[in-house]
Amino acid sequence: MDAAKVLQTLISLSERSANVARAVRKHSDLFQTLVQDKEYDKRRQKPDFKTLADVTIQETIRYFLGKEFPYLASQVRGEESYSFTNKNGNFVNIQIMPSPDLMKELLRGVLQGDDAAAAELVQAIYTEPDVKSCEGFALDRTAAVDLTLATDNFGIWVDPLDATAEYVSGKGSEKLFHGVFLSGLHCVTILIGVFDLKTGEPVMGVINQPFFEKDETTQIWKSRCVWGLSYAGQRAHSGIRSIRPQYPESAKPQVVIMSGSETDAIKEALDECFTTIYAAGAGYKFLSLTLGLADAYILSRATTFKWDSCAPHAILRAIGGGVCDLSKALIDFDLQFVENNRKYELQYLHPDDPVCHMKYSR
C-alpha cells in the first residue's frame, strides 16, 4: 500500500465523517430522538451516549475505506457497534448500502419518516468531499511521504465522535482560556488512527474538528484537520500550529491540559507548578497539544481507550512527542530528551485495555 494514498484517503474520510456529524446535528428537534443512552460509565462516573452520527460515521469509514483498501477495512476497530435504537424505540443495524436510494430507505424508519433529513444524511454519506479546497488541511504535504506499507500488517482505531456529550448538548463553546475552548461543540473530534498489527506501534493519525469555525452569515460550520505519520524512519505532518496567547508575566510558562474530573489532589499538585487548563474531550485535549497550546496532557485514571489515543499518538510522534504509560514513565522519565522515553510508549494491539497515561509533546 502506498502510505501517502492511505493518508489522503483517511483525511478525505474524516471530512466525509464531519459532514455526517453536521447533517445529523442540523435538525435540532429531530436530533433529540437520535440519541441512545448507553450503560452508565463507571470509570468516568457519568452517563454515556451514542448517537446516529456515531454509528453512521464508523460504518461510513469502514465502507469507503474498503473500496480503496479492503484488508484495512476488515481491520477497523471502533468504539461503537453498528446497531442503534432511537428514543422512540425504532431499531436499525446501520450498514452502508450500495446505493443512496437503498440507504435512504434504511434510514427513514429511524428518522421518523423524515425524507428531507434522510436525503441530507445520505448526501453527506455518499458525496466525496473536496478536501483539496479545504483551508488548512495541508493535503499537499502528504506528497512528501515516500513509503510502502505491507497490506496485511496494519489495523485502524476509530472514535467516530469523541466528546459525544458535548455533541449531544449542542451548546456554544465556552470562552477561550489560553487559546483553548473548555467545552461545547468545538471540543468534538473525529479520530482515525493506523497501527502496526505486529508491534502495536501507532503509524499515522487524523484528527478532524467538525465544529471548528462557524460562518455567521450562512450558519455553516467548517472543519479543521490535523494529521501526522511516523513510521520506518519517516515523519510527515500537517504543520498546523496555533500561536499561544500572551500570558501575564505572573503565569507559569509550562501549560498542562487535563480533565476536570481529575482528583483535587492531582489538580492542586499540578496547579503549583504549571498553568493548568481543564477542557472537555480527550481528542480535543490531544488536538490542543498537537497545536502547541499545551506542553502536556496528563491523565491519571483509566478513562481513555485505544480509540481515543491511537490517532493523536501517531501525530505527536510525527512532531517529536509521544504518549507514555504514566505508571511506568514516573519511574525514570526523561524530561529533556523525549526519544529516551520511547520504551514507555503505549501500544495498540489489545482492544479492551483502558489507557491510563501521560501525554507529552516537545
N, C-alpha and C positions, 0 to 999 in steps of 0.2 A: 504493500500500500504506500502511496505517496503521502508522506506526513503532511505536506503543505495542503494537499487536497482534502485530507481528513479534517484538518484545522479549519479550512474555509467552509467545509460542509457544516461543522459544528457551530461556527459563527452564524451562518445562514439559518440553521435550525433554532438557534437561540432567539433570533429576531422573529422567526415564524411563531415561536412559542410566546414571545412577547405580544404579538398581535392577537393570539388566542386569549391571553390573560386580559388584555384590554377589551376584547369583544365580549367576554363573559361578564366583565365588571360594568360594562356600559349601561345595561338596563337595570337600574338600581332596585326597582320594585320586584322584578323577576329574580334578580340575583339573590334576594333573601331566601328563596326556595332552593337555591343551588348550593347550599352549604350542608354538609353532613357531619354530625358530631361523631368523633372517634372516641376510643376509650380515654378516660382521664389519664393525663400524662403525669405519672408519679415522679419521674425524675425532675421535670420542670415544675411540678406541683401546680398545674393549671390545666384547664380544658384544652383539648386538641381538636382540630377540624381538618376536613379536606373538602375541596370544592370541585365542581365540574371542571374548572380550569386545570386543577392539579392533575386529574386523571387524563383529561384530553391532551394536555401538554406532554405528559410522559409517553402516551401511546403515539402521539404525533412524531416525537423524536424517534421512537423505535421504528415506526413505519417508513418514514422518509430516509432515515439513515440506512435502512435495509435496501433501499433502491440503489444506493451507491456502494455500500459495504455490507453485504448480507451477513457475514460472520460477526461483525461488530454489533449489528442489531440483535443477534441472538445472545449477546453478552451484556445487554443493558440491564443494570440493576438500579432500582429506584425506590423512593420512599413509599410510593403508593401502589395499591393493587389496581386492576383495571375495572373494578366494579364500583358503582355509585348509586346511591339512593337519595332522592331529593326530599325536601321537608314534607312533601305530600305523600311519601311512600312509593313513588314511582322508581322502579329499579331498572338499571341498564348496565350491561357489560360493554364498556367502551372499546371498540376496535375501529381502526381507521379503515374505511371501506374503499374498494377500488374506484368508486365514482362519487362525485359530490352529491348526486341525487340520492344514492343509497345512504350516504352519511346523513343527509338532511332528514331522511325518513327515520333513521335510528335515533336521532336527537329530538325529534318532535315530541315524543312522549315525555321525556324528562324535562323538556322546556314548556310543558303545559300547552302544547299545540301552537306555540307562538312561531309562526312561519318566518316573520321578519328576523327574530332573534336567531332562529336556526340557520337562516340564509347568511347572516353576518358571521356566525361562528364557522360555518362551512367555508365561507370565503377566506377567513383567516387561516384555516387549516390547509387549504389547497393552493393558495396563492404564494408563489415563491417570492420572498421579499427582495428588493433591490438593495442589497447591503453595500454595494459599491457607492451608492449615493448617500448612505447613512453617515452623517457627520460624526467623526471621532472613532469609527470602527477600525480604522487603520488596516484595512484589508490588504493594501499594497505591501505592507511589511511582512506578510506571510510568504511572499516570493523569496525571501532570504533563506527560508527553510529548505535545505537540501538533504533529505533523509528518507530512507525507505524502511518501512516497518513490516515485520512478518505478519501476515494476515491473521494467523490464529493465536497470536501472543498477547492480545490486548482486550481489556474489558472497559465498560463505561459505568460510571456512577452518575445518577441524575437526581437532583432535587428540583422538581418541576416548579414549585413556588416556595421559596424559603420566606419565613415571616408571614405565614398564612393568616395569623390573627390580625396583622396589620392590613392585609389584603381584604379580609372579611369586614373589618371595621370601616374601611374606605375613608378614614379621616385624613384631612390635610396634615402634612408633616409639621412636627413641632419645629420651632425656630432653630436655626443653626447654632451649634455650640462648637467653637473652634473648627468650623467648616464641616461639621458632621450633623446630620439630622438625627434626632433622638428617637423618633417614632413616626408612624404614618406610612403612606404609600411609597415614599422614597426608599424605605427600608426593605421593600420587596425585591427579591432577586431570583433569577433562574440560573441554576448551576449545572454544568455539564463537564465531567472530568474523565480523562482516559488514564488507565493504569496498566502496568505490566502484570500479566496473569501469573508469571513465574516468581517475580520478586516482590510484587505489591507496590513497586515504585510509581509515584504519580508522574505522568508523562506530559500531558497537556490539559489545559483547562480554559473554560469560557464562563465569565460571569456577565449576565445581561441584567440591567436595571431597567425594567419596562416602564417605570413611572419616574423617570429622571427629570424630565422638563415638560411643562405644560404650556402650550400656546394659548394665551389668554383670549385671543381673538377667535380661534377655531375650537378651543377647548379640547384639543387633541394632544395626548401625551406622546412624547418621543423617548426612545431608549438611549442608554449609554452601554457600551460593550467593552469589556476588558478581557484580554486573553493572553496566554503565555504557553511556551513549550520549553521543556528542559529534559533532554534525553540524549544519551550516547555522545556526550560532549558538545551538543548543540544547544544554544539558547536563543529564543526569539520571543518578543512580547510586543504588545500594542503600543507601548511607550507613553501611555496616558498617565500623567501625574497632575495632582492638584497643587495649587500654591497655598501653603499654610497661611492662615491669617496671622496678623501681627499680634503676638501675645504681650500682655503687660510685662514690664521688667520684673515684677514680683513673681511671675508664673514659673513653674518648674519646667525646664526645657524638654524633658523626655515625656512623651504622651503615651498613655496606656488606655486602650479601649476594652470594655468588658460589659457583661450583662448586669442589669440592675438587680438580678436575683442572686448575685454573689452574697456571701455571708458578710455581716457587719465587720467581722474580724479581718477578712480579706480586704474589704474596702478601706478600712481605717489604716491598715498597714501600707497599702499602695498609695493612699492619699498623702501620706507623709513624704513620699519620695518622688511622686510623679504627678503630672497633670492627668486627671482621670476623666474619661468620658464613658457614659452609660447609654448604650444605644440598643435598639431592637434588631433582631435578626442576625444569626451567625454569618450568613452570606454577606450582609451589608457591613458588618464589622470587619470581615475579611476584605471586602472591597475598599473600605476606608484605609485599611492597612496597605493594600497594594497601591493606592493612590498617594501614599505618603502623608496622610493626615494623622497617622499614629505610628508609633515605633514598635508597639507590641499589642497583641490581643491575648489576654490571659483568661483561661477558663479552668476553674479548679474542680468542677463537678462533671459527672458523666451525663451531660445533657445535649451533646452534639454527636452526630454519627458520620459514617464514612461518606454518605451522600452530601453532607454539609461541607466537608473539608477537602475532598479529593481535587475538585477543580481549583479552588483557591490555592491549595498547596502547590500544585504544578505552576501556577502563575508566580507565586512567591519564589519558588526555586529559579524561575526564569529571570527574576530581578535580583537574585542573590540572597534571598531569605529562605524560610522553610517552616516546617511545623514539627514540633517535638512533643514527645510524651513528657509531661511536666514532672511526674514522679521520678523518672529516670534522669531527666536533664538537671534537676536540682542538685543531684549528687556531684556533678562535675561539668557544669555548663560554662562554656567559653563565651563571654560577652564581647570579646574583641574580634574573634575570628569565627564567623558563622560556620564555615566549612568544617571546623573541628567538631561540630555538633551533629553531623550527618548520621552518626551511629544511633542517635536517639530519635530519628525521624519516624513518623507513622508510616505504616504500610496499609494496603487497601484490599487484602485478599479475603478477609472474613467479614461477611455482611452484617452480622449481629453484634459485633463488638462496638460498644459505645466509645466515644472519644473523650478522654479527659486529659487535656493537654495545654501546652503553652504555644502560642503562635508568635513568631518574631519576624522582623524584617531587618534590612540593613540599618 
